[in-house]
Amino acid sequence: MSKATEWKKLAVIIAIFIGCYFLPIGTARFDNALMESLQLVKWYAREHVLLCLVPAFFIAGAISVFVSQASVMKYLGAQANKVLAYAVASISGSILAVCSCTVLPLFAGIYKMGAGLGPASTFLYSGPAINILAIILTARVLGLEIGIARAVGAIIFSIVIGLAMHLIYRKEEIEKAGAQATMPHPEVNRKLWQNAVYFAVMVGILVFANWARSGDVRAVFLCCPGGLSKLSVEGTLLSKDQNTVKIQDVSGKTYELSAELVQQVEEVKKNNLYSLIHQSRWVIVSVLLVGFAIMLGLWFTRPELSEWVGASWGLTKQMLPLLLMGVFTAGLLLGRPGPGHEGVIPTEWVNSAVGGNSIRANLFAAIAGAFMYFATLTEVPILQGLMGAGMGKGPALALLLAGPALSLPNMLVIRSVMGTQKTVVFVSLVIVIATLSGIIFGTFF
C-alpha cells in the first residue's frame, strides 16, 4: 500500500479525532440541532421509506430485470432519437411526481440499463421538479405568476440540463453509443402489454399510496401584531375557539394561530374527484396489490422473481444508508421546516440573505434549496413563510427550481451511481440555471 494512501487515512483519522474532541455537546444550539436532525430522520423513516422508497426500489429492481436493455436504449439510449429520448424522459419523470429521493432508484435503474446520460439527467430532474399538484398549489398560494414560472421553468430546464450533460460528456456518450450498437437483443419472455400492465400497476401503487390530501379551509391572518402583511394557511381545521385557531396544512405541519390575528377562516372549494381519490386511496391500493399478486403468480417464474427481489435489495443496500445519512446531516445543519426547528445554521441568516433580487440573494436561495431536503409539497408553505418575512420573488423561484429537484441525501446517492465529477456538474447546472431564472423573473415581477 502506497505512502500517499496511508497519509490520507491518517488525515481522515486526525480530522475525525479533532471533530470528536471539540464536539460542542452542551451548547443549546448544537443540542437542539442534533435533536432536530433525529426528529427529521424519524419523520423521514415514517413518512417516506415504507410508502415511497420501498415501492420505488421494487420498480427500479423490475426495470433492471424485466425491461429489456434494448427497449431502454431504443427510447433513452445514447443512440436514440434525441427529440423522442428527452420527451420520454421528461414526461415519464413528471408522471411519477415523486420527491428528490424517491426518484433515485428509478434513475439508477434506467441509467445502469443503458440510458444516455442526457435523458437520464432529464428524468432525474423532471421527476421531483415537474409535480403537477405542487405547481397548482404554488400558483394558488404564492401567486399565479410564480406558479406559471415554476411550471414553464421546470419543463424547459429538465431538457436543458439533460442536453448540457450530454454535450459536456459527449465523447463518453459517443463511445457508449458505439458499444450499445454491438450488443445483442435479449429474448423477451412476456408480451409487451403484460410488462406495460405490470409496471403501470406498480407505479399506481406508488402514486395512490402517497396521494396527498387537499386542504379544506384557508385561514387569512396578520403575520404580526402590527399588521404589516397578510398571510394565509390552507389545510384542515383542527379546532377553533375564542383564543386560538389550529390548522394542519397540506404538508402535515400544525399552526396554532391567535384568534386576534385571524381575519377570516374560509372553506376551500375542493376538487371532488381529487378528494374522492384521497378518501378511497387505500381501497385502490388494495385492489392494485391483489391484481399485482395475481400477475406475479401467472406471468413470472420463481427464478425471475428471485432475481427481481435480489436486484431490489441491491439498490436498497446501496442507497438507503446514504439517504438516511444525508437526511440526518441536512437536519443537523438546517433543522426541520417551520419556526422553532432550527439547525446549526440560524434561520435569520437564511431570511436575511434572500431579500431583494440581487445575484447573491438568488444564488444563496438556489444553494440553500439544493442542499435542504423538501418532501413533496412542503416547499410551498415554507416559501410562504419566507416571502412573508421579506424574501423576493426571484429568490423564491430560484429555490422552487432547485429545492424539490435536489437535496443533500439526493446528491450522495447520485454520486454513488454516476460518480463525483458528473454529480458536481449536474448539481452546478441546477444551481446556476435556478439562479439565472430567479434573477430574470425577479427583474420583471
Backbone hydrogen bonds, N-H to C=O, Kabsch-Sander energy under -0.5 kcal/mol:
donor,donor_aa,acceptor,acceptor_aa,energy
6,E,2,S,-1.6
7,W,3,K,-2.6
8,K,4,A,-2.1
9,K,5,T,-2.1
10,L,6,E,-2.3
11,A,7,W,-2.5
12,V,8,K,-2.2
13,I,9,K,-2.4
14,I,10,L,-2.6
15,A,11,A,-2.4
16,I,12,V,-2.5
17,F,13,I,-2.4
18,I,14,I,-2.7
19,G,15,A,-2.3
20,C,16,I,-2.4
21,Y,17,F,-2.8
22,F,18,I,-2.3
23,L,20,C,-1.0
25,I,23,L,-1.7
27,T,24,P,-1.7
31,D,27,T,-2.6
32,N,28,A,-2.4
33,A,29,R,-2.6
34,L,30,F,-2.7
35,M,31,D,-2.0
36,E,32,N,-2.6
37,S,33,A,-2.3
38,L,34,L,-1.9
39,Q,35,M,-2.4
40,L,36,E,-2.4
41,V,37,S,-2.2
42,K,38,L,-2.4
43,W,39,Q,-2.6
44,Y,40,L,-2.7
45,A,41,V,-2.6
46,R,42,K,-2.1
47,E,43,W,-2.8
48,H,44,Y,-2.4
49,V,44,Y,-1.1
50,L,45,A,-0.7
52,C,48,H,-1.2
53,L,48,H,-2.6
54,V,49,V,-2.6
56,A,52,C,-1.7
57,F,53,L,-3.0
58,F,54,V,-2.0
59,I,55,P,-2.4
60,A,56,A,-2.7
61,G,57,F,-2.6
62,A,58,F,-2.1
63,I,59,I,-2.2
64,S,60,A,-2.0
65,V,61,G,-1.1
66,F,62,A,-3.2
67,V,62,A,-0.9
67,V,63,I,-0.9
68,S,66,F,-0.6
71,S,68,S,-0.5
72,V,68,S,-1.8
73,M,69,Q,-2.5
74,K,70,A,-1.8
75,Y,71,S,-1.7
76,L,72,V,-3.1
77,G,72,V,-0.7
77,G,73,M,-0.7
78,A,114,G,-0.5
80,A,77,G,-1.0
85,A,81,N,-3.1
86,Y,82,K,-2.5
87,A,83,V,-1.8
88,V,84,L,-2.7
89,A,85,A,-2.4
90,S,86,Y,-2.3
91,I,87,A,-2.4
92,S,88,V,-2.7
93,G,89,A,-1.8
94,S,90,S,-2.0
95,I,91,I,-2.2
96,L,92,S,-1.2
97,A,93,G,-1.3
103,V,99,C,-1.7
104,L,101,C,-1.0
106,L,102,T,-0.6
107,F,103,V,-2.4
108,A,104,L,-2.9
109,G,105,P,-2.1
110,I,106,L,-2.0
111,Y,107,F,-2.4
112,K,108,A,-2.3
113,M,109,G,-1.0
114,G,111,Y,-1.2
115,A,110,I,-2.4
116,G,76,L,-3.4
120,A,116,G,-2.4
121,S,117,L,-2.2
122,T,118,G,-2.2
123,F,119,P,-2.5
124,L,120,A,-2.3
125,Y,121,S,-2.1
126,S,122,T,-2.9
127,G,123,F,-2.1
129,A,125,Y,-1.7
130,I,126,S,-2.4
131,N,129,A,-1.3
132,I,130,I,-0.7
135,I,131,N,-2.5
136,I,132,I,-2.3
137,L,133,L,-2.6
138,T,134,A,-2.3
139,A,135,I,-2.3
140,R,136,I,-2.1
141,V,137,L,-2.5
142,L,138,T,-2.6
143,G,138,T,-0.7
143,G,139,A,-0.6
147,G,143,G,-1.7
148,I,144,L,-2.7
149,A,145,E,-2.5
150,R,146,I,-2.0
151,A,147,G,-2.1
152,V,148,I,-2.8
153,G,149,A,-2.5
154,A,150,R,-2.5
155,I,151,A,-1.9
156,I,152,V,-2.4
157,F,153,G,-2.9
158,S,154,A,-1.7
159,I,155,I,-1.0
160,V,156,I,-2.4
161,I,157,F,-2.9
162,G,158,S,-1.4
163,L,159,I,-2.8
164,A,160,V,-2.5
165,M,161,I,-2.4
166,H,162,G,-2.1
167,L,163,L,-2.5
168,I,164,A,-2.6
169,Y,165,M,-1.8
170,R,167,L,-1.3
173,E,169,Y,-2.1
174,I,170,R,-2.5
175,E,171,K,-1.9
176,K,172,E,-2.0
177,A,173,E,-2.4
178,G,174,I,-2.1
179,A,175,E,-2.1
180,Q,176,K,-2.5
181,A,177,A,-1.6
182,T,178,G,-0.7
182,T,179,A,-0.7
183,M,180,Q,-1.1
189,N,187,E,-0.5
195,N,191,K,-1.8
196,A,192,L,-2.4
197,V,193,W,-2.4
198,Y,194,Q,-2.4
199,F,195,N,-2.4
200,A,196,A,-2.4
201,V,197,V,-2.4
202,M,198,Y,-1.7
203,V,199,F,-2.7
204,G,200,A,-2.3
205,I,201,V,-2.3
206,L,202,M,-2.0
207,V,203,V,-2.7
208,F,204,G,-2.8
209,A,205,I,-1.8
210,N,206,L,-0.8
210,N,207,V,-0.5
211,W,208,F,-1.2
216,D,235,G,-1.6
217,V,235,G,-2.3
218,R,266,E,-2.7
219,A,233,V,-2.9
220,V,218,R,-0.6
220,V,264,Q,-2.6
221,F,219,A,-0.6
221,F,231,L,-2.9
222,L,261,L,-2.0
223,C,229,S,-2.4
227,G,224,C,-2.5
231,L,221,F,-3.0
233,V,219,A,-2.2
235,G,217,V,-2.6
236,T,248,Q,-3.1
238,L,236,T,-0.7
238,L,246,K,-2.4
239,S,246,K,-1.5
241,D,244,T,-2.5
245,V,257,L,-2.4
246,K,239,S,-2.6
247,I,245,V,-0.5
247,I,255,Y,-2.7
248,Q,236,T,-2.5
249,D,247,I,-0.6
249,D,253,K,-2.9
250,V,234,E,-1.0
252,G,249,D,-1.9
255,Y,247,I,-3.7
257,L,245,V,-3.2
257,L,255,Y,-0.6
259,A,243,N,-3.4
261,L,258,S,-1.2
262,V,258,S,-1.1
263,Q,220,V,-2.9
264,Q,220,V,-1.5
266,E,218,R,-2.6
268,V,216,D,-1.8
272,N,270,K,-0.8
275,S,271,N,-2.8
276,L,272,N,-2.5
277,I,273,L,-2.4
278,H,274,Y,-2.1
279,Q,275,S,-2.4
280,S,276,L,-1.8
281,R,278,H,-0.9
284,I,280,S,-2.4
285,V,281,R,-2.7
286,S,282,W,-2.2
287,V,283,V,-2.2
288,L,284,I,-2.4
289,L,285,V,-2.5
290,V,286,S,-2.2
291,G,287,V,-2.4
292,F,288,L,-2.5
293,A,289,L,-2.5
294,I,290,V,-2.1
295,M,291,G,-2.1
296,L,292,F,-2.3
297,G,293,A,-1.9
298,L,294,I,-2.0
299,W,295,M,-2.9
300,F,296,L,-1.0
305,L,301,T,-2.2
306,S,302,R,-2.4
307,E,303,P,-2.2
308,W,304,E,-2.3
309,V,305,L,-2.6
310,G,306,S,-2.1
311,A,307,E,-2.3
312,S,308,W,-2.4
313,W,309,V,-2.4
314,G,310,G,-2.1
315,L,311,A,-1.9
316,T,312,S,-2.1
317,K,313,W,-2.6
318,Q,314,G,-1.6
319,M,315,L,-2.4
320,L,316,T,-2.1
323,L,319,M,-2.4
324,L,320,L,-2.5
325,M,321,P,-2.3
326,G,322,L,-2.4
327,V,323,L,-2.6
328,F,324,L,-2.2
329,T,325,M,-2.2
330,A,326,G,-2.7
331,G,327,V,-2.4
332,L,328,F,-2.2
333,L,329,T,-2.2
334,L,330,A,-2.9
335,G,331,G,-1.9
336,R,341,H,-1.3
341,H,338,G,-1.0
343,G,345,I,-0.7
344,V,332,L,-2.6
345,I,333,L,-2.7
349,W,346,P,-0.8
350,V,346,P,-1.0
351,N,347,T,-2.6
352,S,348,E,-2.5
353,A,349,W,-1.0
353,A,350,V,-0.5
354,V,350,V,-0.7
354,V,351,N,-0.8
356,G,390,G,-0.6
362,N,358,S,-2.2
363,L,359,I,-2.8
364,F,360,R,-2.7
365,A,361,A,-2.2
366,A,362,N,-2.3
367,I,363,L,-2.5
368,A,364,F,-3.0
369,G,365,A,-2.5
370,A,366,A,-2.1
371,F,367,I,-1.8
372,M,368,A,-1.9
374,F,372,M,-0.5
375,A,373,Y,-0.5
378,T,375,A,-1.7
379,E,375,A,-0.6
380,V,377,L,-1.0
382,I,378,T,-1.6
383,L,379,E,-2.3
384,Q,380,V,-2.2
385,G,381,P,-1.9
386,L,382,I,-2.1
387,M,383,L,-3.1
388,G,384,Q,-1.7
389,A,385,G,-1.0
390,G,387,M,-1.2
391,M,386,L,-2.3
392,G,354,V,-1.9
396,A,392,G,-1.7
397,L,393,K,-2.1
398,A,394,G,-2.3
399,L,395,P,-2.4
400,L,396,A,-2.0
401,L,397,L,-2.2
402,A,398,A,-1.6
403,G,399,L,-3.3
406,L,402,A,-1.4
406,L,403,G,-0.7
408,L,371,F,-1.6
411,M,407,S,-2.4
412,L,408,L,-1.9
413,V,409,P,-1.6
414,I,410,N,-2.5
415,R,411,M,-2.3
416,S,412,L,-1.2
417,V,413,V,-1.1
417,V,414,I,-0.7
418,M,414,I,-2.8
419,G,415,R,-1.7
423,T,419,G,-1.6
424,V,420,T,-2.5
425,V,421,Q,-2.2
426,F,422,K,-2.7
427,V,423,T,-2.7
428,S,424,V,-2.4
429,L,425,V,-2.5
430,V,426,F,-2.1
431,I,427,V,-2.4
432,V,428,S,-2.8
433,I,429,L,-2.6
434,A,430,V,-2.4
435,T,431,I,-2.3
436,L,432,V,-2.6
437,S,433,I,-2.3
438,G,434,A,-2.2
439,I,435,T,-2.2
440,I,436,L,-2.4
441,F,437,S,-2.7
442,G,438,G,-2.8
443,T,439,I,-1.6
444,F,440,I,-1.4
445,F,441,F,-2.2
